[in-house]
Amino acid sequence: MVQGRTSLDSGRQDFLDSLVDLRLSKSVVDWYTLDVLTTIGESRIIEYDVNESSGQSLLMLNNSAILCDPETLCVRHYPRHLLHCFVEDLRKHPDPSHPGAVFQIELFSVTPKHEQLSWTHCAHNEAEIPSLQSAAGRWMNWLERGHDA
C-alpha cells in the first residue's frame, strides 16, 4: 500500500511519481496520466492510496473519492458524504473472511450493491498496525474536512 498526502500545488505530480516508483507498467502509468487525470479535470488530489499489487488506486478529492482500476479501465466516483471508515482490531476476534489478519481498515460507501466502494487494508502482523492506523487517520481527517475546504 502506497499512501500519500499532497501539497496544494503538487497533488497530481506526487501521485504520478508514486506510480512510477512502484514500477507499474508503462500502459498503466499512461492510462492514469492520459485517461484518469483528464477525467478528474481540475479537481485537486488531496490524498491517495495505491494498491501495489493490482495498481488500483483511491484518489481523495475535495468532496469525493475516485476508485481507479487499470485492469478494467474503470473510474468510479463516490461522494464523500456517502463514505464511512471502519477500523477493526482482529487480534481477539478474527474475521474468517480475512484469514491471518490481525487488524483491518476499510473505507466503504453506502451505495447500491454492485456499485459499492470497499477499499480495505489488512495487517497480518502487529508490526504493520501503526501504518494502517496512520492511513485510517488520514482517511478520517479527509472525511471530517469541511466541504470545499
C-alpha positions as CSV (number, residue, x, y, z in Angstrom):
1,M,0.0,0.0,0.0
2,V,1.4,3.3,-1.0
3,Q,-0.2,6.3,0.6
4,G,0.3,10.0,0.1
5,R,-0.8,13.4,1.3
6,T,-0.2,16.0,-1.3
7,S,0.5,19.7,-1.2
8,L,-1.7,22.2,-2.8
9,D,0.4,22.5,-6.0
10,S,1.8,19.1,-6.4
11,G,-1.1,16.6,-5.9
12,R,-1.1,15.2,-9.4
13,Q,2.7,15.0,-9.7
14,D,3.1,13.4,-6.3
15,F,0.5,10.8,-7.3
16,L,2.1,10.1,-10.7
17,D,5.6,9.9,-9.1
18,S,4.3,7.2,-6.7
19,L,3.0,5.2,-9.7
20,V,6.4,5.4,-11.4
21,D,8.2,4.5,-8.1
22,L,6.0,1.3,-8.0
23,R,7.4,0.3,-11.3
24,L,3.9,-0.2,-12.8
25,S,3.8,-1.0,-16.4
26,K,4.0,1.9,-18.9
27,S,0.5,1.2,-20.1
28,V,-0.9,1.5,-16.6
29,V,1.0,4.8,-15.9
30,D,-0.1,6.1,-19.4
31,W,-3.8,5.2,-18.5
32,Y,-3.5,7.2,-15.3
33,T,-1.8,10.1,-17.0
34,L,-4.0,10.3,-20.0
35,D,-7.4,8.9,-19.0
36,V,-7.7,9.3,-15.3
37,L,-6.2,12.7,-14.8
38,T,-8.2,14.0,-17.8
39,T,-11.4,12.5,-16.3
40,I,-11.0,14.3,-13.0
41,G,-10.3,17.6,-14.7
42,E,-9.0,20.3,-12.5
43,S,-10.0,18.5,-9.3
44,R,-7.3,18.6,-6.7
45,I,-5.9,15.2,-5.3
46,I,-5.9,15.7,-1.5
47,E,-4.8,12.1,-0.5
48,Y,-4.3,8.9,-2.4
49,D,-3.7,5.2,-1.8
50,V,-2.3,2.8,-4.4
51,N,-2.5,-1.0,-4.2
52,E,1.0,-2.1,-5.1
53,S,0.0,-5.5,-6.5
54,S,-3.1,-4.5,-8.5
55,G,-2.3,-1.0,-9.5
56,Q,-5.7,0.1,-8.3
57,S,-5.9,3.5,-6.6
58,L,-8.2,5.5,-4.5
59,L,-7.9,9.3,-5.1
60,M,-9.5,11.5,-2.4
61,L,-10.6,14.8,-3.9
62,N,-12.2,17.8,-2.1
63,N,-15.7,16.3,-1.9
64,S,-15.4,12.8,-3.3
65,A,-13.3,9.7,-3.8
66,I,-12.4,8.2,-7.1
67,L,-11.6,4.5,-7.4
68,C,-9.4,3.7,-10.4
69,D,-8.9,0.2,-11.7
70,P,-6.3,-0.2,-14.5
71,E,-7.3,-3.8,-15.2
72,T,-10.9,-3.0,-16.0
73,L,-10.2,0.6,-17.1
74,C,-12.9,1.8,-14.7
75,V,-13.0,5.1,-12.9
76,R,-15.8,5.3,-10.2
77,H,-16.8,8.4,-8.3
78,Y,-18.2,8.3,-4.7
79,P,-19.4,11.4,-3.0
80,R,-17.6,11.9,0.3
81,H,-20.9,12.2,2.3
82,L,-21.7,8.6,1.4
83,L,-18.5,7.1,2.7
84,H,-17.7,5.6,6.1
85,C,-14.5,4.4,7.7
86,F,-14.2,1.3,10.0
87,V,-11.2,0.3,12.0
88,E,-11.2,-3.2,13.4
89,D,-8.7,-4.8,15.7
90,L,-8.9,-8.5,14.8
91,R,-6.4,-9.9,17.3
92,K,-9.1,-11.1,19.8
93,H,-11.9,-11.7,17.3
94,P,-10.5,-12.9,13.9
95,D,-12.5,-12.3,10.8
96,P,-12.9,-15.6,8.8
97,S,-13.2,-13.6,5.5
98,H,-9.6,-12.3,6.1
99,P,-7.6,-15.3,7.4
100,G,-4.5,-14.3,9.3
101,A,-5.4,-10.6,9.5
102,V,-4.8,-9.0,12.9
103,F,-6.0,-5.5,12.0
104,Q,-8.2,-4.1,9.3
105,I,-9.3,-0.7,8.0
106,E,-12.0,-0.1,5.4
107,L,-13.3,2.9,3.6
108,F,-16.7,2.0,2.1
109,S,-19.7,3.5,0.5
110,V,-23.4,3.4,1.2
111,T,-24.5,2.7,-2.4
112,P,-26.2,0.0,-4.5
113,K,-24.5,-3.4,-4.1
114,H,-22.8,-3.6,-7.4
115,E,-21.5,0.0,-7.2
116,Q,-20.1,-0.1,-3.6
117,L,-16.7,1.1,-2.7
118,S,-14.8,-1.2,-0.4
119,W,-11.2,-0.1,0.0
120,T,-9.7,-2.3,2.6
121,H,-6.2,-2.8,4.0
122,C,-5.3,-5.7,6.4
123,A,-2.3,-6.2,8.6
124,H,-1.1,-9.7,9.0
125,N,1.4,-9.0,11.8
126,E,1.4,-6.5,14.6
127,A,4.3,-4.5,13.2
128,E,2.0,-3.4,10.3
129,I,-0.7,-2.0,12.6
130,P,0.8,1.5,13.0
131,S,0.9,2.2,9.2
132,L,-2.8,1.1,9.0
133,Q,-3.7,3.3,12.0
134,S,-1.9,6.2,10.2
135,A,-3.8,5.5,7.0
136,A,-7.2,5.3,8.9
137,G,-6.3,8.7,10.5
138,R,-5.7,10.3,7.1
139,W,-9.0,8.9,5.8
140,M,-10.9,10.1,8.9
141,N,-9.2,13.6,8.6
142,W,-10.3,13.7,5.0
143,L,-13.9,12.6,5.8
144,E,-14.1,15.2,8.6
145,R,-12.9,18.1,6.4
146,G,-15.5,20.8,5.7
147,H,-16.8,20.7,2.2
148,D,-14.7,22.8,-0.2
149,A,-12.1,23.1,2.5
